[in-house]
Amino acid sequence: MTLNFKEKFEEVRSGKIFLQFGLNGNPFSPSPLDIKKSFINRDNETEKFIRAIHDLNQNRTPHIPILGSHGIGKSHFLKYLFEIVNENKDQLGLKEIYFIKGENDFKEKFCKEYNDFEDKNCLLFIDDLDIITIHNTQRVNLFFGEFNGKIIGTWNYKAWTNVNRKVDFKIPKAEPIALHSFSKEHSLDIIRTRLKLSTEDEETVNSFFPPDILDICVMMSMGNPNKILAIARQYLDYLFYNDIENVTQTVIRDFAKTLNLQSIEESLKKLDDLTKKQRDILRKIIDMEEVSANKLAEAFQFSRVAAVQYLKDLQKRGLLESREKERVVYYYVPTEIVDEIDEKLENFNEDK
């Protein structure tokens, strides 16, 4: 059988590939176009944000950090808040609102000129402010010292704690908002909401996403919204790859086997088989929150090819996960094992 690449590519690009499941497009895209419509179940955090933005508007605090672990939905929440604030800009008395997508966007807009952002009524939404700060500490320190406006940024818990401990870092007074894992009911709502965005044929969707599959997605994700969607998409890919037209209990059992469940204890045992260089790389990735192949190569002074090989090997061992941002793949230690991995790596150093 010869693959008709052009035909298949067009099928994927147009979204027609999902029609066999009653879907108009891929419901598990990490960045849905309609962020407000797809947003769900952050009522308490949103209410706290409204109180925090009032204080921000009254110049009581110049910074609102959005705190959470990897994949908890910080970026999604930040985009949702941006949409809400942008619609109510006049009521809040804000002159300009900007959304900074990450490190490259920050460098392009702020590392040379601050003139366009000197107004105190300017509000910046900065995604990955923790990564930006870790990789560009001096520049961010200068930025916090010179910027007159207000900032809402996303931070990993550990990065936020470490930055606050630095006596030489000028982090503004802040009112943090913490994001936590979703309950089982809310996790199910996330999947159902995404599916409903992509179809009107609920009966067909239910036939491909029966309760047992939804339960697997929720159980495996442990309330982490990024993993909920990743596992649901993995299931959809499994159906495509195996050309499955009817979901039976056998299909569900076979899919569950592909997930390769791994306990924290199993992950820790794998550290014993690593070389010192591999452990040093893990240590660096934890310190930097996440790295691209280029960043790792720069940190250890070896080639990008070597960096990719190290990262792929650690990922195959289940010690790293990856995500794509702005067409760049970033690697990080999974949230559910990062503290245990961090502690055991410290013990390796002490045993030298």
C-alpha positions as a Markdown table, in Angstrom:
| # | Residue | x | y | z |
|---|---|---|---|---|
| 1 | Met | 0.0 | 0.0 | 0.0 |
| 2 | Thr | 1.4 | 3.4 | -1.1 |
| 3 | Leu | 0.9 | 6.4 | 1.2 |
| 4 | Asn | -0.7 | 9.3 | -0.5 |
| 5 | Phe | 1.0 | 12.0 | 1.6 |
| 6 | Lys | -0.8 | 14.9 | 0.0 |
| 7 | Glu | -4.2 | 13.4 | 0.6 |
| 8 | Lys | -3.5 | 12.4 | 4.1 |
| 9 | Phe | -1.9 | 15.7 | 5.0 |
| 10 | Glu | -4.9 | 17.5 | 3.7 |
| 11 | Glu | -7.2 | 15.2 | 5.7 |
| 12 | Val | -5.3 | 16.0 | 8.9 |
| 13 | Arg | -5.0 | 19.7 | 8.1 |
| 14 | Ser | -8.7 | 20.1 | 7.4 |
| 15 | Gly | -9.8 | 18.2 | 10.5 |
| 16 | Lys | -11.7 | 15.7 | 8.4 |
| 17 | Ile | -9.7 | 12.9 | 10.0 |
| 18 | Phe | -11.7 | 13.4 | 13.1 |
| 19 | Leu | -15.1 | 13.0 | 11.4 |
| 20 | Gln | -15.1 | 9.3 | 11.9 |
| 21 | Phe | -15.5 | 10.0 | 15.6 |
| 22 | Gly | -18.2 | 12.5 | 15.1 |
| 23 | Leu | -15.7 | 15.4 | 15.7 |
| 24 | Asn | -15.3 | 18.5 | 13.5 |
| 25 | Gly | -11.7 | 18.9 | 14.6 |
| 26 | Asn | -9.1 | 17.9 | 17.2 |
| 27 | Pro | -10.8 | 18.7 | 20.6 |
| 28 | Phe | -7.5 | 18.2 | 22.5 |
| 29 | Ser | -5.5 | 21.0 | 21.0 |
| 30 | Pro | -3.3 | 22.5 | 23.8 |
| 31 | Ser | -4.3 | 26.1 | 22.7 |
| 32 | Pro | -8.0 | 26.2 | 21.7 |
| 33 | Leu | -8.9 | 29.3 | 19.7 |
| 34 | Asp | -11.9 | 30.2 | 21.9 |
| 35 | Ile | -10.2 | 30.3 | 25.3 |
| 36 | Lys | -13.2 | 31.6 | 27.1 |
| 37 | Lys | -15.6 | 29.0 | 25.7 |
| 38 | Ser | -13.2 | 26.2 | 26.6 |
| 39 | Phe | -12.4 | 27.4 | 30.1 |
| 40 | Ile | -13.9 | 25.6 | 33.0 |
| 41 | Asn | -13.9 | 25.2 | 36.8 |
| 42 | Arg | -11.6 | 27.9 | 38.1 |
| 43 | Asp | -14.3 | 29.9 | 39.8 |
| 44 | Asn | -12.6 | 30.4 | 43.2 |
| 45 | Glu | -9.3 | 31.4 | 41.6 |
| 46 | Thr | -11.1 | 33.8 | 39.2 |
| 47 | Glu | -12.9 | 35.5 | 42.1 |
| 48 | Lys | -9.6 | 35.9 | 43.9 |
| 49 | Phe | -8.1 | 37.4 | 40.8 |
| 50 | Ile | -10.9 | 40.0 | 40.6 |
| 51 | Arg | -10.1 | 41.0 | 44.2 |
| 52 | Ala | -6.4 | 41.0 | 43.4 |
| 53 | Ile | -6.8 | 43.1 | 40.2 |
| 54 | His | -8.8 | 45.6 | 42.3 |
| 55 | Asp | -5.8 | 45.9 | 44.6 |
| 56 | Leu | -3.6 | 46.1 | 41.6 |
| 57 | Asn | -5.7 | 48.9 | 40.2 |
| 58 | Gln | -5.4 | 50.8 | 43.5 |
| 59 | Asn | -1.6 | 50.5 | 43.4 |
| 60 | Arg | -1.5 | 48.3 | 46.5 |
| 61 | Thr | 0.4 | 45.6 | 44.8 |
| 62 | Pro | 2.2 | 45.8 | 41.4 |
| 63 | His | 2.3 | 42.1 | 40.6 |
| 64 | Ile | 0.0 | 39.1 | 40.6 |
| 65 | Pro | 1.8 | 35.8 | 40.3 |
| 66 | Ile | -0.2 | 32.8 | 39.0 |
| 67 | Leu | 1.4 | 29.8 | 40.9 |
| 68 | Gly | 1.2 | 26.1 | 40.1 |
| 69 | Ser | 3.1 | 23.0 | 39.0 |
| 70 | His | 3.8 | 21.9 | 35.4 |
| 71 | Gly | 0.7 | 21.3 | 33.3 |
| 72 | Ile | -1.7 | 22.6 | 35.9 |
| 73 | Gly | -3.1 | 25.2 | 33.5 |
| 74 | Lys | -1.3 | 28.4 | 34.4 |
| 75 | Ser | -0.9 | 29.5 | 30.7 |
| 76 | His | -4.5 | 28.7 | 30.0 |
| 77 | Phe | -5.7 | 30.6 | 33.1 |
| 78 | Leu | -3.5 | 33.6 | 32.2 |
| 79 | Lys | -5.0 | 33.8 | 28.6 |
| 80 | Tyr | -8.5 | 33.5 | 30.1 |
| 81 | Leu | -7.7 | 36.4 | 32.5 |
| 82 | Phe | -6.2 | 38.4 | 29.7 |
| 83 | Glu | -9.5 | 38.1 | 27.7 |
| 84 | Ile | -11.6 | 39.1 | 30.7 |
| 85 | Val | -9.4 | 42.2 | 31.5 |
| 86 | Asn | -9.1 | 43.2 | 27.9 |
| 87 | Glu | -12.9 | 43.3 | 27.6 |
| 88 | Asn | -13.1 | 45.5 | 30.8 |
| 89 | Lys | -10.1 | 47.7 | 30.2 |
| 90 | Asp | -12.0 | 51.0 | 30.4 |
| 91 | Gln | -13.7 | 50.1 | 33.6 |
| 92 | Leu | -10.3 | 49.3 | 35.2 |
| 93 | Gly | -8.8 | 52.5 | 33.9 |
| 94 | Leu | -6.0 | 50.7 | 32.0 |
| 95 | Lys | -4.3 | 52.5 | 29.2 |
| 96 | Glu | -2.6 | 49.6 | 27.5 |
| 97 | Ile | -2.6 | 45.8 | 28.0 |
| 98 | Tyr | 0.0 | 43.4 | 26.5 |
| 99 | Phe | 0.4 | 39.7 | 26.5 |
| 100 | Ile | 4.0 | 38.4 | 26.5 |
| 101 | Lys | 4.1 | 34.8 | 25.2 |
| 102 | Gly | 7.4 | 33.7 | 26.8 |
| 103 | Glu | 11.1 | 34.2 | 26.8 |
| 104 | Asn | 11.6 | 35.1 | 23.2 |
| 105 | Asp | 8.8 | 37.5 | 23.2 |
| 106 | Phe | 10.1 | 39.1 | 26.4 |
| 107 | Lys | 13.6 | 39.5 | 25.0 |
| 108 | Glu | 12.2 | 41.1 | 21.8 |
| 109 | Lys | 10.0 | 43.6 | 23.6 |
| 110 | Phe | 11.8 | 44.5 | 26.8 |
| 111 | Cys | 15.5 | 43.8 | 26.7 |
| 112 | Lys | 16.2 | 46.8 | 24.6 |
| 113 | Glu | 13.6 | 49.5 | 25.2 |
| 114 | Tyr | 11.2 | 50.2 | 28.0 |
| 115 | Asn | 9.9 | 53.5 | 26.6 |
| 116 | Asp | 6.6 | 52.1 | 25.3 |
| 117 | Phe | 5.8 | 50.6 | 28.7 |
| 118 | Glu | 6.6 | 53.5 | 31.1 |
| 119 | Asp | 3.0 | 54.4 | 31.8 |
| 120 | Lys | 1.8 | 53.3 | 35.3 |
| 121 | Asn | -1.6 | 52.4 | 33.8 |
| 122 | Cys | 0.1 | 49.7 | 31.5 |
| 123 | Leu | -0.6 | 46.1 | 32.4 |
| 124 | Leu | 1.5 | 43.2 | 31.3 |
| 125 | Phe | 0.4 | 39.5 | 31.2 |
| 126 | Ile | 3.7 | 37.5 | 31.0 |
| 127 | Asp | 3.6 | 33.7 | 30.5 |
| 128 | Asp | 6.5 | 31.7 | 31.8 |
| 129 | Leu | 7.8 | 34.5 | 33.9 |
| 130 | Asp | 9.6 | 31.9 | 36.1 |
| 131 | Ile | 11.5 | 30.6 | 33.1 |
| 132 | Ile | 12.3 | 34.1 | 31.8 |
| 133 | Thr | 13.6 | 35.0 | 35.3 |
| 134 | Ile | 15.8 | 31.9 | 35.7 |
| 135 | His | 17.3 | 32.3 | 32.2 |
| 136 | Asn | 17.6 | 36.1 | 32.3 |
| 137 | Thr | 18.0 | 37.0 | 35.9 |
| 138 | Gln | 19.9 | 40.2 | 35.5 |
| 139 | Arg | 17.7 | 41.5 | 32.7 |
| 140 | Val | 14.5 | 40.7 | 34.7 |
| 141 | Asn | 15.9 | 42.3 | 37.8 |
| 142 | Leu | 16.6 | 45.5 | 35.8 |
| 143 | Phe | 13.1 | 45.2 | 34.3 |
| 144 | Phe | 11.4 | 45.0 | 37.7 |
| 145 | Gly | 13.4 | 47.9 | 38.9 |
| 146 | Glu | 12.6 | 50.2 | 36.0 |
| 147 | Phe | 9.1 | 49.1 | 34.9 |
| 148 | Asn | 6.3 | 51.5 | 36.2 |
| 149 | Gly | 3.3 | 49.4 | 35.3 |
| 150 | Lys | 1.7 | 46.3 | 36.6 |
| 151 | Ile | 2.4 | 42.6 | 36.0 |
| 152 | Ile | 0.5 | 39.4 | 36.0 |
| 153 | Gly | 2.8 | 36.4 | 35.4 |
| 154 | Thr | 2.9 | 32.6 | 35.7 |
| 155 | Trp | 5.3 | 30.9 | 38.1 |
| 156 | Asn | 6.2 | 27.4 | 39.1 |
| 157 | Tyr | 6.0 | 27.0 | 42.9 |
| 158 | Lys | 9.7 | 26.2 | 43.4 |
| 159 | Ala | 10.9 | 29.0 | 41.1 |
| 160 | Trp | 8.7 | 31.5 | 43.0 |
| 161 | Thr | 10.0 | 30.3 | 46.4 |
| 162 | Asn | 13.7 | 30.5 | 45.2 |
| 163 | Val | 13.3 | 34.0 | 43.7 |
| 164 | Asn | 11.8 | 35.3 | 46.9 |
| 165 | Arg | 14.7 | 34.0 | 48.9 |
| 166 | Lys | 17.2 | 36.1 | 46.8 |
| 167 | Val | 18.1 | 39.2 | 48.7 |
| 168 | Asp | 19.6 | 40.8 | 45.6 |
| 169 | Phe | 16.5 | 40.3 | 43.4 |
| 170 | Lys | 14.0 | 43.2 | 43.2 |
| 171 | Ile | 10.8 | 41.2 | 43.0 |
| 172 | Pro | 7.7 | 43.4 | 43.5 |
| 173 | Lys | 5.3 | 43.0 | 46.4 |
| 174 | Ala | 2.7 | 40.5 | 45.2 |
| 175 | Glu | -0.6 | 38.8 | 45.8 |
| 176 | Pro | -0.2 | 35.2 | 44.6 |
| 177 | Ile | -3.0 | 33.1 | 43.2 |
| 178 | Ala | -2.4 | 29.3 | 43.4 |
| 179 | Leu | -3.8 | 26.8 | 41.0 |
| 180 | His | -4.5 | 23.3 | 42.3 |
| 181 | Ser | -5.4 | 19.9 | 40.8 |
| 182 | Phe | -9.0 | 19.4 | 39.7 |
| 183 | Ser | -11.4 | 17.0 | 41.3 |
| 184 | Lys | -12.7 | 13.9 | 39.4 |
| 185 | Glu | -15.9 | 15.7 | 38.6 |
| 186 | His | -14.1 | 18.8 | 37.2 |
| 187 | Ser | -11.7 | 16.6 | 35.3 |
| 188 | Leu | -14.5 | 14.9 | 33.6 |
| 189 | Asp | -16.0 | 18.3 | 32.8 |
| 190 | Ile | -12.8 | 19.3 | 31.1 |
| 191 | Ile | -13.0 | 16.4 | 28.7 |
| 192 | Arg | -16.7 | 16.7 | 28.0 |
| 193 | Thr | -16.3 | 20.5 | 27.4 |
| 194 | Arg | -13.6 | 20.0 | 24.9 |
| 195 | Leu | -15.5 | 17.3 | 23.1 |
| 196 | Lys | -18.6 | 19.4 | 23.0 |
| 197 | Leu | -16.6 | 22.2 | 21.3 |
| 198 | Ser | -15.9 | 19.9 | 18.4 |
| 199 | Thr | -19.2 | 18.2 | 17.8 |
| 200 | Glu | -22.9 | 18.4 | 18.0 |
| 201 | Asp | -23.3 | 14.6 | 17.8 |
| 202 | Glu | -23.1 | 13.7 | 21.5 |
| 203 | Glu | -24.3 | 10.1 | 21.0 |
| 204 | Thr | -21.4 | 9.3 | 18.5 |
| 205 | Val | -18.8 | 10.9 | 20.8 |
| 206 | Asn | -20.1 | 8.9 | 23.8 |
| 207 | Ser | -19.6 | 5.7 | 21.8 |
| 208 | Phe | -15.9 | 6.5 | 21.3 |
| 209 | Phe | -15.4 | 8.0 | 24.8 |
| 210 | Pro | -17.3 | 5.6 | 27.1 |
| 211 | Pro | -17.2 | 6.1 | 30.9 |
| 212 | Asp | -14.4 | 3.6 | 31.3 |
| 213 | Ile | -12.1 | 5.6 | 29.1 |
| 214 | Leu | -13.0 | 8.9 | 30.8 |
| 215 | Asp | -12.2 | 7.2 | 34.2 |
| 216 | Ile | -8.8 | 6.1 | 32.9 |
| 217 | Cys | -8.0 | 9.7 | 31.7 |
| 218 | Val | -9.0 | 11.1 | 35.1 |
| 219 | Met | -7.2 | 8.4 | 37.1 |
| 220 | Met | -4.0 | 8.7 | 35.1 |
| 221 | Ser | -3.9 | 12.5 | 35.2 |
| 222 | Met | -4.3 | 12.9 | 39.0 |
| 223 | Gly | -6.3 | 16.1 | 38.5 |
| 224 | Asn | -3.7 | 17.7 | 36.2 |
| 225 | Pro | -5.6 | 19.3 | 33.3 |
| 226 | Asn | -2.7 | 19.1 | 30.8 |
| 227 | Lys | -2.3 | 15.3 | 31.4 |
| 228 | Ile | -6.1 | 14.8 | 31.2 |
| 229 | Leu | -6.1 | 16.2 | 27.7 |
| 230 | Ala | -2.8 | 14.5 | 26.8 |
| 231 | Ile | -4.1 | 11.0 | 27.8 |
| 232 | Ala | -7.4 | 11.7 | 26.0 |
| 233 | Arg | -5.5 | 12.6 | 22.8 |
| 234 | Gln | -3.3 | 9.6 | 23.2 |
| 235 | Tyr | -6.4 | 7.5 | 23.3 |
| 236 | Leu | -7.7 | 9.2 | 20.1 |
| 237 | Asp | -4.4 | 8.5 | 18.4 |
| 238 | Tyr | -4.6 | 4.8 | 19.5 |
| 239 | Leu | -8.0 | 4.5 | 17.8 |
| 240 | Phe | -6.6 | 6.1 | 14.6 |
| 241 | Tyr | -3.4 | 4.0 | 14.6 |
| 242 | Asn | -5.4 | 0.7 | 15.0 |
| 243 | Asp | -8.2 | 1.8 | 12.7 |
| 244 | Ile | -10.8 | 1.0 | 15.4 |
| 245 | Glu | -14.4 | 1.6 | 14.6 |
| 246 | Asn | -16.1 | 0.1 | 17.7 |
| 247 | Val | -14.8 | 0.6 | 21.2 |
| 248 | Thr | -15.1 | -2.7 | 23.2 |
| 249 | Gln | -13.9 | -3.7 | 26.6 |
| 250 | Thr | -11.0 | -5.4 | 24.9 |
| 251 | Val | -10.0 | -2.1 | 23.2 |
| 252 | Ile | -10.2 | -0.3 | 26.5 |
| 253 | Arg | -8.0 | -3.0 | 28.2 |
| 254 | Asp | -5.4 | -2.9 | 25.4 |
| 255 | Phe | -5.2 | 0.9 | 25.5 |
| 256 | Ala | -4.7 | 0.9 | 29.3 |
| 257 | Lys | -1.7 | -1.5 | 28.8 |
| 258 | Thr | -0.1 | 1.1 | 26.5 |
| 259 | Leu | 0.0 | 3.7 | 29.2 |
| 260 | Asn | 2.9 | 2.0 | 31.0 |
| 261 | Leu | 2.0 | 3.0 | 34.6 |
| 262 | Gln | 5.2 | 3.8 | 36.6 |
| 263 | Ser | 5.4 | 4.3 | 40.4 |
| 264 | Ile | 7.5 | 6.9 | 42.1 |
| 265 | Glu | 9.6 | 4.0 | 43.6 |
| 266 | Glu | 10.3 | 2.7 | 40.1 |
| 267 | Ser | 11.4 | 6.1 | 38.9 |
| 268 | Leu | 13.7 | 6.6 | 41.8 |
| 269 | Lys | 15.4 | 3.2 | 41.2 |
| 270 | Lys | 16.2 | 4.3 | 37.6 |
| 271 | Leu | 18.5 | 7.0 | 39.1 |
| 272 | Asp | 20.9 | 4.3 | 40.3 |
| 273 | Asp | 21.5 | 3.3 | 36.7 |
| 274 | Leu | 22.3 | 6.8 | 35.5 |
| 275 | Thr | 25.8 | 8.1 | 34.8 |
| 276 | Lys | 27.0 | 11.1 | 36.8 |
| 277 | Lys | 26.6 | 13.3 | 33.7 |
| 278 | Gln | 22.9 | 12.2 | 33.4 |
| 279 | Arg | 22.3 | 12.9 | 37.0 |
| 280 | Asp | 23.9 | 16.3 | 36.6 |
| 281 | Ile | 21.6 | 17.0 | 33.6 |
| 282 | Leu | 18.6 | 16.1 | 35.7 |
| 283 | Arg | 19.8 | 18.4 | 38.4 |
| 284 | Lys | 20.2 | 21.2 | 36.0 |
| 285 | Ile | 16.7 | 20.7 | 34.4 |
| 286 | Ile | 15.1 | 20.8 | 37.9 |
| 287 | Asp | 17.0 | 24.0 | 38.7 |
| 288 | Met | 16.0 | 25.6 | 35.4 |
| 289 | Glu | 12.4 | 24.3 | 35.6 |
| 290 | Glu | 12.5 | 23.2 | 31.9 |
| 291 | Val | 15.1 | 23.2 | 29.1 |
| 292 | Ser | 15.3 | 23.0 | 25.3 |
| 293 | Ala | 18.1 | 21.1 | 23.6 |
| 294 | Asn | 19.8 | 24.4 | 22.9 |
| 295 | Lys | 19.6 | 25.6 | 26.5 |
| 296 | Leu | 21.0 | 22.3 | 27.7 |
| 297 | Ala | 23.8 | 22.3 | 25.2 |
| 298 | Glu | 24.7 | 25.9 | 26.3 |
| 299 | Ala | 24.6 | 25.0 | 30.0 |
| 300 | Phe | 27.0 | 22.0 | 29.6 |
| 301 | Gln | 29.1 | 23.2 | 26.6 |
| 302 | Phe | 28.3 | 20.3 | 24.3 |
| 303 | Ser | 26.6 | 20.0 | 20.9 |
| 304 | Arg | 22.9 | 20.2 | 20.4 |
| 305 | Val | 22.9 | 16.7 | 19.0 |
| 306 | Ala | 24.4 | 15.4 | 22.2 |
| 307 | Ala | 21.8 | 17.4 | 24.2 |
| 308 | Val | 19.0 | 15.8 | 22.2 |
| 309 | Gln | 20.4 | 12.3 | 22.8 |
| 310 | Tyr | 20.6 | 12.9 | 26.6 |
| 311 | Leu | 17.1 | 14.3 | 26.7 |
| 312 | Lys | 15.6 | 11.6 | 24.6 |
| 313 | Asp | 17.3 | 8.9 | 26.7 |
| 314 | Leu | 16.0 | 10.4 | 30.0 |
| 315 | Gln | 12.6 | 10.7 | 28.5 |
| 316 | Lys | 12.5 | 7.0 | 27.5 |
| 317 | Arg | 13.4 | 6.1 | 31.1 |
| 318 | Gly | 10.3 | 8.0 | 32.2 |
| 319 | Leu | 12.3 | 10.7 | 34.1 |
| 320 | Leu | 11.4 | 13.5 | 31.7 |
| 321 | Glu | 8.3 | 14.8 | 30.0 |
| 322 | Ser | 8.1 | 17.3 | 27.1 |
| 323 | Arg | 5.9 | 20.0 | 25.7 |
| 324 | Glu | 6.1 | 22.2 | 22.7 |
| 325 | Lys | 6.0 | 26.0 | 22.9 |
| 326 | Glu | 6.5 | 28.4 | 19.9 |
| 327 | Arg | 7.8 | 25.4 | 17.9 |
| 328 | Val | 10.4 | 24.5 | 20.4 |
| 329 | Val | 10.4 | 21.3 | 22.5 |
| 330 | Tyr | 11.0 | 21.8 | 26.2 |
| 331 | Tyr | 11.8 | 19.0 | 28.7 |
| 332 | Tyr | 11.0 | 18.9 | 32.4 |
| 333 | Val | 10.9 | 16.4 | 35.3 |
| 334 | Pro | 7.2 | 15.3 | 35.8 |
| 335 | Thr | 5.5 | 17.1 | 38.7 |
| 336 | Glu | 4.5 | 14.0 | 40.5 |
| 337 | Ile | 8.1 | 12.8 | 40.9 |
| 338 | Val | 10.1 | 16.0 | 40.9 |
| 339 | Asp | 10.4 | 16.5 | 44.7 |
| 340 | Glu | 11.5 | 12.8 | 45.2 |
| 341 | Ile | 14.0 | 13.0 | 42.3 |
| 342 | Asp | 15.3 | 16.3 | 43.6 |
| 343 | Glu | 15.8 | 14.8 | 47.1 |
| 344 | Lys | 17.6 | 11.6 | 45.9 |
| 345 | Leu | 19.9 | 13.7 | 43.6 |
| 346 | Glu | 20.9 | 15.7 | 46.7 |
| 347 | Asn | 21.7 | 12.5 | 48.5 |
| 348 | Phe | 23.9 | 11.4 | 45.6 |
| 349 | Asn | 25.9 | 14.6 | 46.0 |
| 350 | Glu | 26.2 | 14.1 | 49.8 |
| 351 | Asp | 27.5 | 10.6 | 49.3 |
| 352 | Lys | 30.4 | 11.7 | 47.2 |
